[in-house]
């Protein structure tokens, strides 16, 4: 008692994420030497415009809807027309049979993940959530703040696909869920269909042995951001019934600041009605009810729209081709907008600090569960990428 506060939250507030720290350093350097001289690849902030339909819809809403309709509260779980439109869009694309009451609207994917974990995890029960390296560092924050332990399963170091020998040893009676992110942040890798099938078989087998369902949670903000015709992102609910989808429109519609996403709890999911109720309860307990109302109206009309990802494809191709030529060992990214490569020395943090001498702002991947690697966000202008190539070459040459 006395003058105490939550020390866990205090520490999170005092120490920025590595990504944010580098981004703020970039802001400082832009003021000092000019933005055109800083090659900032730190933050996954979409650089392509939102689809024209988004701007058109916003204008129409402002002209045709009353202020109360635009800015008032929706139902706690989200506006019915919005949830219905999302269900219809997914059904048309994947041959599913979802309906509005499978969906809970959220303030982006982070809220989707945190609310879903709040619904699934029983604090104090010693439960675990397994995820695959590399992974978005905030997973650890979300899982631990929900009262569970995050367990890392080490992916295949050559392909970054699931290593099932390693995964098999990580799944225990304490496993409550497996959290997957495909296309992956930070590697850009898409988990292949055979990997999803094998994962589903393993979890069905272990669920039967342990006497309780192990859920799959999918984090899908990059679902539509794939670039090669042969790359297919498996829709996981079609492979494993007890899958809960956490989605954000931030990347597909290039509008991360609008903070809009959803949780999908399919009818086929084990204890679906109870989980959906727990999602609603967790949203209430966390203060996440009623996602922004105007952007929900926009999503009702734009659920099937996607930004022009060809810009990202061009950026990927330029960077991947150049960096591999310079001697960097890069993971080929199927999607998202990140290039993941091995640092040119054992200490990725020291490598990224040296990169600053060339005004290259890169993110060391130690906090992503993969020491010795570096993440580069190529959701920037193609001009910046082309201008940065001599710096990447000079950095590589400095290690020869």
C-alpha positions as CSV (number, residue, x, y, z in Angstrom):
1,X,0.0,0.0,0.0
2,X,1.1,3.6,0.2
3,X,2.3,5.7,-2.6
4,X,2.8,2.8,-5.1
5,X,2.0,2.4,-8.8
6,X,2.1,-0.4,-11.3
7,X,5.8,-0.8,-11.8
8,X,5.4,-3.1,-14.9
9,X,3.5,-0.3,-16.7
10,X,5.9,2.3,-15.4
11,X,8.8,0.5,-17.0
12,X,6.9,0.1,-20.3
13,X,6.2,3.9,-20.3
14,X,9.8,4.9,-19.5
15,X,11.4,2.6,-22.1
16,X,10.3,3.1,-25.7
17,X,10.3,0.2,-28.1
18,X,13.5,-0.1,-30.1
19,X,11.5,0.8,-33.3
20,X,10.1,4.0,-31.7
21,X,13.5,5.0,-30.3
22,X,15.1,4.8,-33.7
23,X,12.2,6.7,-35.3
24,X,12.6,9.5,-32.8
25,X,16.3,9.6,-33.5
26,X,15.4,9.9,-37.2
27,X,13.2,12.9,-36.4
28,X,16.2,14.6,-34.7
29,X,18.5,13.9,-37.7
30,X,15.9,15.2,-40.2
31,X,15.9,18.5,-38.3
32,X,19.7,18.6,-38.3
33,X,20.6,17.6,-41.8
34,X,17.3,17.6,-43.8
35,X,14.9,14.8,-44.4
36,X,16.3,14.1,-47.8
37,X,19.6,13.1,-46.3
38,X,18.2,10.6,-43.7
39,X,17.3,7.0,-44.9
40,X,14.8,6.0,-42.2
41,X,13.6,2.4,-42.6
42,X,12.5,2.1,-39.0
43,X,8.7,2.4,-38.9
44,X,6.1,0.3,-40.7
45,X,4.0,3.3,-41.7
46,X,2.3,2.8,-45.1
47,X,3.7,5.2,-47.8
48,X,1.2,4.5,-50.6
49,X,-2.1,6.5,-50.6
50,X,-5.3,5.0,-49.4
51,X,-7.5,3.8,-52.3
52,X,-9.4,6.6,-54.0
53,X,-12.6,5.0,-52.8
54,X,-11.6,5.8,-49.2
55,X,-11.3,9.6,-49.9
56,X,-14.5,9.6,-51.9
57,X,-16.4,7.7,-49.2
58,X,-15.2,10.1,-46.5
59,X,-16.4,13.1,-48.6
60,X,-19.8,11.5,-49.2
61,X,-20.3,10.6,-45.5
62,X,-19.5,14.2,-44.5
63,X,-22.0,15.5,-47.0
64,X,-24.8,13.0,-46.5
65,X,-24.7,11.9,-42.8
66,X,-25.7,13.9,-39.8
67,X,-23.1,14.7,-37.1
68,X,-24.9,12.3,-34.7
69,X,-24.8,9.5,-37.2
70,X,-21.1,10.1,-38.0
71,X,-19.7,10.7,-34.6
72,X,-22.1,9.1,-32.2
73,X,-21.6,5.8,-30.4
74,X,-22.2,2.5,-32.2
75,X,-23.1,-0.8,-30.6
76,X,-20.3,-1.9,-28.2
77,X,-19.2,-4.7,-30.5
78,X,-19.4,-2.5,-33.6
79,X,-22.0,-1.2,-36.1
80,X,-24.2,-4.0,-37.5
81,X,-23.8,-2.8,-41.2
82,X,-20.1,-2.7,-40.9
83,X,-19.9,-6.2,-39.4
84,X,-22.3,-7.5,-42.0
85,X,-20.2,-5.9,-44.9
86,X,-17.0,-7.5,-43.6
87,X,-18.7,-10.9,-43.3
88,X,-20.0,-10.7,-46.9
89,X,-16.6,-9.6,-48.2
90,X,-14.8,-12.6,-46.6
91,X,-17.5,-15.0,-47.7
92,X,-17.2,-13.9,-51.3
93,X,-13.4,-14.3,-51.2
94,X,-12.9,-17.5,-49.2
95,X,-16.2,-19.4,-49.6
96,X,-17.0,-19.1,-45.9
97,X,-20.3,-18.6,-44.2
98,X,-19.6,-15.9,-41.6
99,X,-22.3,-13.5,-40.3
100,X,-22.3,-10.2,-38.5
101,X,-22.3,-11.7,-35.0
102,X,-19.0,-13.4,-35.6
103,X,-17.3,-10.0,-35.6
104,X,-16.2,-7.6,-32.9
105,X,-14.9,-4.2,-34.2
106,X,-11.6,-2.9,-32.5
107,X,-9.2,-0.1,-32.5
108,X,-6.7,-1.8,-34.8
109,X,-4.9,-5.2,-34.6
110,X,-3.2,-4.4,-31.3
111,X,-6.6,-4.1,-29.6
112,X,-7.8,-7.2,-31.4
113,X,-4.9,-9.2,-30.0
114,X,-5.1,-7.8,-26.5
115,X,-8.9,-8.3,-26.3
116,X,-8.7,-11.9,-27.6
117,X,-6.0,-12.7,-25.1
118,X,-8.1,-11.2,-22.4
119,X,-10.9,-13.4,-23.5
120,X,-8.9,-16.6,-23.6
121,X,-6.3,-16.4,-20.8
122,X,-7.1,-17.2,-17.1
123,X,-4.7,-15.1,-15.0
124,X,-2.8,-17.2,-12.5
125,X,-3.5,-20.5,-14.3
126,X,0.1,-20.8,-15.7
127,X,-1.1,-20.7,-19.3
128,X,1.2,-20.2,-22.3
129,X,1.0,-18.7,-25.8
130,X,3.4,-20.0,-28.4
131,X,4.6,-17.9,-31.3
132,X,7.2,-18.3,-34.0
133,X,10.4,-16.4,-34.3
134,X,10.8,-13.7,-35.6
135,X,7.8,-12.0,-34.1
136,X,6.5,-8.5,-33.4
137,X,8.0,-7.5,-30.0
138,X,4.7,-6.2,-28.6
139,X,3.4,-9.8,-28.5
140,X,5.4,-10.3,-25.4
141,X,3.7,-7.2,-23.8
142,X,0.2,-8.3,-24.8
143,X,0.6,-11.9,-23.7
144,X,2.3,-11.1,-20.3
145,X,-0.2,-8.3,-19.5
146,X,-2.9,-10.9,-20.1
147,X,-1.5,-13.2,-17.4
148,X,0.2,-15.8,-19.7
149,X,3.7,-16.6,-20.7
150,X,5.0,-16.1,-24.3
151,X,6.9,-19.2,-25.5
152,X,9.1,-18.8,-28.6
153,X,9.2,-21.6,-31.2
154,X,12.4,-21.2,-33.3
155,X,11.6,-21.1,-37.0
156,X,13.7,-22.8,-39.7
157,X,16.7,-20.5,-40.0
158,X,16.9,-20.9,-43.8
159,X,13.2,-20.5,-44.8
160,X,11.6,-19.0,-41.6
161,X,8.8,-21.5,-42.1
162,X,7.6,-23.5,-39.0
163,X,10.1,-25.9,-37.6
164,X,7.8,-28.7,-36.4
165,X,10.5,-30.5,-34.5
166,X,11.0,-27.4,-32.4
167,X,7.3,-26.6,-32.2
168,X,6.4,-30.1,-31.0
169,X,8.6,-29.6,-27.9
170,X,7.0,-26.2,-27.2
171,X,3.4,-27.4,-27.1
172,X,2.6,-28.5,-23.6
173,X,-0.5,-29.0,-21.4
174,X,-0.1,-25.3,-20.5
175,X,-0.5,-24.2,-24.1
176,X,-3.7,-22.2,-24.5
177,X,-3.0,-20.8,-28.0
178,X,-0.6,-20.5,-30.9
179,X,-0.2,-17.0,-32.3
180,X,0.8,-16.8,-36.0
181,X,1.5,-13.8,-38.2
182,X,1.5,-14.3,-41.9
183,X,2.7,-12.4,-43.9
184,X,5.2,-12.0,-41.1
185,X,6.5,-8.8,-39.4
186,X,9.5,-8.6,-39.6
187,X,10.5,-11.2,-42.2
188,X,7.8,-10.8,-44.8
189,X,7.5,-14.6,-45.0
190,X,4.1,-16.3,-45.7
191,X,3.5,-19.6,-44.0
192,X,2.9,-22.1,-46.7
193,X,-0.4,-24.2,-46.9
194,X,1.4,-27.4,-46.0
195,X,2.7,-25.7,-42.9
196,X,-0.8,-24.6,-41.9
197,X,-2.2,-28.1,-42.5
198,X,0.6,-29.7,-40.4
199,X,0.0,-27.1,-37.6
200,X,-3.7,-27.9,-37.6
201,X,-3.0,-31.7,-37.4
202,X,-0.5,-31.2,-34.5
203,X,-2.9,-29.0,-32.5
204,X,-5.8,-31.4,-33.0
205,X,-3.6,-34.2,-31.8
206,X,-2.4,-32.4,-28.8
207,X,-5.8,-31.0,-27.9
208,X,-7.1,-34.5,-27.8
209,X,-4.2,-35.7,-25.6
210,X,-4.4,-32.8,-23.2
211,X,-8.2,-32.8,-23.0
212,X,-8.6,-29.1,-23.9
213,X,-8.6,-27.1,-27.1
214,X,-5.5,-25.3,-28.2
215,X,-6.6,-22.2,-30.2
216,X,-4.9,-20.6,-33.1
217,X,-4.8,-16.8,-33.0
218,X,-3.9,-15.2,-36.4
219,X,-2.6,-11.7,-36.5
220,X,-3.3,-10.5,-40.1
221,X,-2.7,-6.8,-40.8
222,X,-0.7,-7.8,-43.9
223,X,-3.0,-10.4,-45.3
224,X,-3.5,-8.6,-48.7
225,X,0.1,-7.4,-49.0
226,X,1.6,-10.1,-51.2
227,X,3.4,-9.5,-54.5
228,X,4.0,-12.7,-56.4
229,X,1.2,-14.5,-58.3
230,X,2.2,-17.9,-56.8
231,X,2.1,-16.6,-53.2
232,X,-1.2,-17.6,-51.5
233,X,-1.9,-16.6,-47.9
234,X,-3.9,-19.5,-46.4
235,X,-7.1,-18.4,-44.7
236,X,-6.6,-20.3,-41.5
237,X,-10.2,-20.8,-40.4
238,X,-10.6,-23.2,-43.4
239,X,-7.9,-25.5,-42.0
240,X,-8.5,-25.4,-38.2
241,X,-11.9,-24.8,-36.7
242,X,-10.8,-23.2,-33.4
243,X,-9.1,-20.2,-35.1
244,X,-9.7,-16.6,-33.9
245,X,-8.7,-14.0,-36.5
246,X,-7.3,-10.6,-35.4
247,X,-7.3,-8.1,-38.3
248,X,-6.5,-4.5,-39.0
249,X,-7.3,-2.3,-42.0
250,X,-4.2,-0.2,-41.3
251,X,-2.0,-1.7,-44.0
252,X,-4.5,-2.9,-46.6
253,X,-6.2,0.6,-46.7
254,X,-3.1,2.6,-45.8
255,X,-4.8,4.2,-42.8
256,X,-3.0,3.1,-39.6
257,X,-3.9,6.3,-37.8
258,X,-7.6,5.6,-38.0
259,X,-7.2,2.5,-35.7
260,X,-9.8,0.2,-37.1
261,X,-9.8,-3.6,-37.1
262,X,-11.9,-6.6,-35.9
263,X,-11.9,-9.9,-34.1
264,X,-13.5,-12.9,-35.9
265,X,-14.8,-15.8,-33.8
266,X,-16.2,-18.4,-36.3
267,X,-19.2,-20.5,-35.3
268,X,-17.1,-23.6,-35.8
269,X,-14.6,-22.5,-33.1
270,X,-14.8,-24.6,-29.9
271,X,-17.1,-22.7,-27.4
272,X,-17.6,-20.0,-29.9
273,X,-20.6,-18.4,-28.1
274,X,-18.7,-18.3,-24.8
275,X,-15.5,-16.9,-26.5
276,X,-17.5,-14.2,-28.3
277,X,-19.1,-13.2,-24.9
278,X,-15.6,-13.2,-23.3
279,X,-14.4,-11.0,-26.2
280,X,-17.2,-8.5,-25.5
281,X,-16.4,-8.7,-21.8
282,X,-12.7,-8.3,-22.3
283,X,-13.3,-5.3,-24.5
284,X,-15.5,-3.8,-21.8
285,X,-13.0,-4.5,-19.0
286,X,-10.1,-3.0,-21.1
287,X,-12.2,0.0,-22.2
288,X,-12.1,-0.9,-25.9
289,X,-15.9,-0.8,-26.6
290,X,-17.2,1.1,-29.6
291,X,-14.5,1.5,-32.2
292,X,-14.4,4.9,-34.0
293,X,-17.8,5.3,-35.6
294,X,-17.1,7.3,-38.7
295,X,-14.4,4.9,-39.9
296,X,-16.7,2.0,-39.2
297,X,-19.1,3.6,-41.7
298,X,-16.3,3.9,-44.2
299,X,-15.3,0.2,-43.8
300,X,-18.9,-0.8,-44.4
301,X,-18.4,0.6,-48.0
302,X,-14.7,-0.1,-48.5
303,X,-14.2,-3.6,-46.9
304,X,-13.0,-5.0,-50.2
305,X,-10.6,-2.2,-51.2
306,X,-6.8,-2.5,-51.1
307,X,-4.1,0.1,-51.7
308,X,-1.8,-0.2,-54.7
309,X,0.8,-2.7,-53.4
310,X,2.8,-2.6,-56.6
311,X,4.8,0.3,-55.1
312,X,5.9,-2.0,-52.3
313,X,6.7,-4.8,-54.8
314,X,8.9,-2.4,-56.8
315,X,10.7,-1.3,-53.5
316,X,11.1,-4.9,-52.5
317,X,12.6,-5.9,-55.8
318,X,15.1,-3.0,-55.9
319,X,16.3,-3.5,-52.3
320,X,16.4,-7.3,-52.4
321,X,18.3,-7.3,-55.6
322,X,20.8,-4.6,-54.5
323,X,21.4,-5.9,-51.0
324,X,22.0,-9.5,-52.0
325,X,24.4,-8.2,-54.7
326,X,26.3,-6.2,-52.0
327,X,26.7,-9.3,-49.9
328,X,23.9,-9.1,-47.4
329,X,22.1,-12.4,-46.6
330,X,18.4,-11.5,-47.0
331,X,15.3,-13.5,-46.3
332,X,13.1,-13.3,-49.5
333,X,9.9,-11.5,-48.4
334,X,6.7,-12.9,-49.9
335,X,4.7,-10.0,-48.5
336,X,4.2,-7.2,-45.9
337,X,6.8,-4.4,-46.4
338,X,9.9,-5.5,-44.5
339,X,13.3,-6.9,-45.5
340,X,14.9,-9.1,-43.0
341,X,18.6,-9.7,-43.2
342,X,21.6,-10.9,-41.3
343,X,23.8,-8.2,-39.7
344,X,27.4,-8.1,-40.9
345,X,28.6,-8.7,-37.4
346,X,27.4,-10.8,-34.5
347,X,25.9,-7.9,-32.6
348,X,23.0,-6.5,-34.6
349,X,22.7,-3.5,-32.3
350,X,26.3,-2.5,-33.0
351,X,25.7,-3.0,-36.7
352,X,22.7,-0.7,-36.7
353,X,24.7,1.9,-34.7
354,X,27.4,1.7,-37.4
355,X,24.7,2.1,-40.1
356,X,23.8,5.4,-38.5
357,X,27.2,6.7,-39.7
358,X,25.8,6.3,-43.2
359,X,22.4,7.8,-42.1
360,X,20.8,4.4,-42.5
361,X,18.2,3.9,-39.7
362,X,17.6,0.1,-39.3
363,X,16.1,-1.9,-36.5
364,X,18.1,-4.7,-34.7
365,X,15.9,-7.8,-34.4
366,X,17.0,-9.0,-30.9
367,X,13.6,-8.0,-29.5
368,X,11.9,-9.9,-32.4
369,X,13.4,-13.1,-31.0
370,X,16.1,-13.4,-33.7
371,X,19.4,-12.0,-32.5
372,X,21.9,-11.1,-35.2
373,X,19.2,-10.0,-37.7
374,X,18.0,-6.6,-38.8
375,X,14.6,-5.3,-40.0
376,X,14.2,-2.8,-42.7
377,X,10.8,-1.3,-43.5
378,X,10.6,-0.5,-47.2
379,X,7.2,1.3,-47.1
380,X,9.0,4.5,-48.1
381,X,9.3,6.3,-51.4
382,X,11.1,4.5,-54.2
383,X,13.3,7.6,-54.5
384,X,14.5,7.2,-51.0
385,X,15.4,3.6,-51.6
386,X,17.3,4.4,-54.8
387,X,19.1,7.2,-53.1
388,X,20.1,5.0,-50.1
389,X,21.7,2.2,-52.1
390,X,25.2,3.8,-52.2
391,X,25.0,4.0,-48.4
392,X,24.1,0.3,-48.1
393,X,27.0,-0.6,-50.4
394,X,29.5,1.6,-48.4
395,X,28.3,0.0,-45.2
396,X,28.8,-3.5,-46.6
397,X,32.3,-2.5,-48.0
398,X,33.3,-1.3,-44.5
399,X,33.1,-4.9,-43.3
400,X,35.3,-6.3,-46.1
